[in-house]
Amino acid sequence: MKRFSIFLLLVFPFLVSAQEQFTVYFESNKHDLNKNQIALLNDWMLANKESKVVAINGFADEDGSSAHNDTLSQRRVDFIYNVIVKNHIKIRSDFKTRSFGEGHNQSKVKAENRKVVIHYLLSKDLAREEEILGIKPVQPVVAEIVPIEEEDMHFPTNATLEEKVAMAKPGTRIVIKNIFFYQNSFGMMPTSKPAMDELIDVMLKNSTMVIEVQGHICCVDADRRNLSLERAKQVRRVLEGNGIDQKRVKVKGFGVTHPKFPIPEANEEQALANRRVEIMILSK
């Protein structure tokens, strides 16, 4: 008789303190309500037109077989469900039911075991519905961005940064030429101003574009001071100081892991090509 039988279609990690409950009681071996309980249910429905039902749990006493009580408690749940649907009470779109039969902590007062419990949220709590029910929002699937080297875009000779950005696809890397830093420092040299002004102008004209500033260094076997990242951050600071939202500018330091030419470089031209700042278009 104590077999625990559950027709389980809904299991929320209920935060009981954040939910309301309403209980109606049934006569022995009945799955519909008497007049007094119907009146209580009607009063509840009138007071909760803007509330939302999230679950209905049905219970039975120990009289009769376990199979009989399983069926009886489910019929009680179905009865209540049909009544609230007919009265247009709000119900979650993924609403389901639970039927416990006699498999629950039985009260010594037998009449208290023949019941249905309605779990619901008040209208004032509906804005926090997912949070209260412990449902985590589904994270959107973000397509992986495949890097595209600038050379593979075959931009026209002497194309401006604005023209390159207009032709670029998400993932395109573009070298920002003539951004210079003091030796062994992330301090930007004044001669970098024209290049930075051009980048700022492009970011302002493309107000939804999101980029990743990528720093690279040359001439050493490892970026032990993380200088490439600090230089990328410095570029972001300049952009931010000129009205570009920080959320639109990601940063990354590659150190010497993505050289254009083998290290050690053969000459200063190769070193300059390795010692660079690029932007990668994340979205336009």
C-alpha positions in Angstrom: 0.0 0.0 0.0 3.0 2.3 0.4 4.3 2.0 -3.1 5.3 5.4 -4.4 3.7 5.9 -7.8 4.3 9.2 -9.7 2.9 10.1 -13.0 5.6 12.8 -13.3 5.4 15.2 -16.2 6.7 18.3 -14.6 9.5 18.7 -12.0 10.5 22.3 -11.3 13.2 23.0 -8.7 10.5 24.9 -6.8 11.6 27.7 -4.6 8.7 27.2 -2.2 9.0 30.6 -0.5 8.6 32.3 -3.8 5.4 30.4 -4.8 1.8 30.4 -3.6 -0.3 27.3 -2.9 -4.0 26.7 -2.9 -5.5 23.4 -1.7 -8.9 21.8 -2.2 -10.1 18.7 -0.5 -12.2 15.7 -1.8 -14.6 13.4 -0.2 -13.6 9.7 0.1 -13.3 8.0 -3.2 -14.5 11.1 -5.1 -12.7 12.9 -7.9 -15.0 15.9 -8.1 -15.5 18.6 -5.4 -18.5 19.1 -3.1 -20.4 22.4 -3.1 -18.3 23.9 -0.3 -15.0 23.1 -2.0 -16.3 24.3 -5.4 -17.2 27.6 -3.8 -13.7 27.9 -2.4 -12.2 27.1 -5.7 -14.4 29.7 -7.4 -13.3 32.3 -4.9 -9.7 31.5 -5.6 -10.2 31.8 -9.4 -11.9 35.2 -9.0 -9.0 36.4 -6.9 -6.3 35.0 -9.3 -7.4 36.0 -12.8 -3.9 37.5 -13.3 -1.9 34.8 -11.5 -0.3 31.8 -13.3 -0.6 28.1 -12.5 2.7 26.3 -12.7 1.8 22.8 -11.4 -1.0 20.8 -9.9 -0.3 17.9 -7.5 -2.9 15.3 -6.7 -3.1 13.0 -3.6 -5.2 10.2 -2.1 -5.6 8.5 1.3 -4.7 4.8 1.9 -8.2 3.4 1.4 -8.2 0.9 -1.4 -5.4 -0.5 -3.6 -2.4 1.5 -4.6 -3.4 1.3 -8.3 -6.9 2.6 -7.4 -5.4 5.5 -5.5 -2.9 6.4 -8.2 -5.8 6.6 -10.7 -8.0 8.5 -8.3 -5.5 11.2 -7.5 -4.8 11.7 -11.3 -8.6 12.0 -11.9 -8.7 14.7 -9.2 -5.8 16.6 -10.9 -7.7 16.3 -14.2 -10.9 17.6 -12.7 -9.2 20.7 -11.2 -7.2 21.3 -14.4 -10.4 21.3 -16.5 -12.2 23.7 -14.2 -9.4 26.3 -14.2 -9.0 26.0 -18.0 -12.7 26.6 -18.5 -12.4 29.7 -16.3 -9.4 31.1 -18.3 -6.9 31.0 -15.5 -3.4 31.5 -16.9 -1.2 28.4 -17.1 2.4 28.0 -18.1 2.7 26.8 -21.7 4.8 23.8 -20.4 2.3 23.0 -17.7 2.1 19.4 -16.6 0.7 17.5 -13.6 1.9 15.3 -10.8 -0.1 12.5 -9.2 1.2 11.1 -6.0 -1.6 8.6 -5.2 -1.1 7.5 -1.7 2.6 7.7 -2.0 3.2 10.7 0.2 3.5 11.6 3.9 0.0 10.7 5.1 -1.6 12.9 7.7 -3.2 11.3 10.7 -6.4 13.1 9.7 -7.5 11.0 6.7 -9.5 13.8 5.1 -6.4 16.0 4.8 -4.8 13.4 2.4 -7.6 13.6 -0.2 -6.5 16.8 -1.9 -5.2 18.7 -4.9 -2.6 21.4 -4.4 -2.3 24.2 -7.0 1.1 25.9 -7.2 0.9 29.3 -8.8 2.7 32.7 -9.1 1.0 36.0 -8.3 0.9 38.6 -11.0 3.5 40.7 -9.2 6.0 37.9 -9.5 5.5 37.0 -13.1 8.4 39.3 -14.2 10.7 36.9 -12.3 8.9 33.8 -13.4 11.9 32.0 -14.9 14.1 33.0 -11.9 11.6 31.8 -9.3 11.2 28.5 -11.1 14.9 28.0 -11.3 14.9 27.9 -15.1 18.1 29.1 -16.7 17.7 31.0 -19.9 18.7 29.2 -23.1 21.9 30.7 -24.3 21.9 31.6 -28.0 24.2 29.5 -30.1 27.0 31.7 -31.4 28.5 30.7 -34.6 32.3 30.3 -34.4 34.1 33.1 -36.3 36.7 31.8 -38.7 39.6 34.2 -39.0 40.3 35.5 -42.5 43.7 37.0 -43.2 43.8 40.4 -44.8 45.8 39.0 -47.7 43.0 36.6 -48.5 40.5 39.4 -48.9 42.4 40.8 -51.9 41.6 44.4 -51.0 42.4 46.9 -53.8 45.8 48.5 -53.6 45.8 51.6 -51.4 42.3 50.9 -50.1 41.5 53.0 -47.0 40.5 51.4 -43.7 37.0 52.5 -44.3 36.9 50.8 -47.7 38.4 47.6 -46.2 35.8 47.5 -43.4 33.0 48.0 -46.0 34.2 45.0 -47.9 35.2 42.9 -44.9 33.3 39.9 -43.6 33.0 38.8 -39.9 36.4 37.2 -39.1 38.4 39.5 -41.4 41.7 40.7 -39.9 42.9 44.1 -41.0 46.3 45.5 -40.1 46.1 49.0 -38.7 49.3 50.5 -40.1 51.4 53.2 -38.4 50.4 52.5 -34.8 53.7 52.8 -32.9 54.6 52.1 -29.3 57.7 53.1 -27.3 60.2 50.3 -27.0 59.3 47.7 -24.4 56.2 49.7 -23.5 52.5 49.9 -24.2 52.8 53.7 -24.4 51.6 54.9 -27.8 53.8 57.3 -29.7 52.3 60.6 -30.9 53.0 59.6 -34.5 50.2 57.0 -34.1 47.5 59.7 -34.0 46.6 59.7 -37.7 46.1 56.0 -37.7 44.1 56.1 -34.5 41.9 59.0 -35.8 41.1 56.9 -38.9 40.1 53.9 -36.7 38.0 56.1 -34.5 36.3 57.6 -37.5 35.5 54.1 -38.9 34.1 52.9 -35.6 31.9 56.0 -35.3 30.6 55.6 -38.8 29.9 51.9 -38.3 28.0 52.3 -35.0 27.1 48.6 -34.6 30.4 47.1 -35.6 32.2 45.0 -32.9 35.9 44.4 -33.3 38.7 42.5 -31.5 42.0 44.5 -31.2 44.8 42.0 -31.6 48.3 42.8 -30.5 51.5 41.2 -31.8 55.2 41.8 -31.0 58.4 40.9 -32.6 62.0 40.0 -32.1 61.8 37.8 -29.0 61.0 34.1 -28.4 58.2 34.8 -25.9 55.9 37.6 -24.7 56.9 37.3 -21.0 55.5 40.7 -20.1 52.3 40.2 -22.0 53.1 43.3 -23.9 51.0 42.4 -26.9 47.8 42.3 -24.8 48.7 45.5 -23.0 49.2 47.3 -26.3 45.8 46.0 -27.5 44.3 47.3 -24.3 45.9 50.7 -24.9 44.3 50.9 -28.3 40.9 50.2 -26.7 41.5 52.9 -24.1 42.1 55.4 -26.8 38.9 54.3 -28.6 36.9 54.4 -25.4 38.3 57.9 -24.7 36.9 59.0 -28.0 33.4 57.9 -27.5 33.5 54.2 -28.6 31.6 51.9 -26.2 34.0 49.5 -24.5 31.5 46.7 -25.3 32.3 47.1 -29.0 36.0 46.5 -28.5 37.4 43.1 -27.4 41.1 42.7 -26.9 43.6 39.8 -27.4 47.4 39.5 -27.2 49.1 36.9 -29.5 52.6 37.7 -28.4 54.9 36.1 -31.0 52.7 33.2 -31.9 51.3 34.6 -35.1 54.3 36.1 -36.9 54.1 37.2 -40.6 57.8 36.3 -40.9 60.0 33.7 -38.9 61.6 34.9 -35.7 64.4 36.1 -35.5 63.4 38.4 -38.4 65.9 39.0 -41.2 65.5 42.7 -41.2 63.6 45.7 -39.7 60.9 45.4 -42.4 60.1 41.9 -41.3 60.2 43.0 -37.6 57.8 45.8 -38.4 55.4 43.3 -40.1 55.5 41.1 -37.0 55.2 44.0 -34.6 51.7 45.1 -35.4 48.2 45.8 -34.3 45.3 44.2 -36.2 41.5 44.4 -35.8 39.3 41.4 -36.4 35.7 42.2 -37.4 33.5 40.2 -35.1 30.2 41.7 -36.3 29.0 44.6 -38.4 
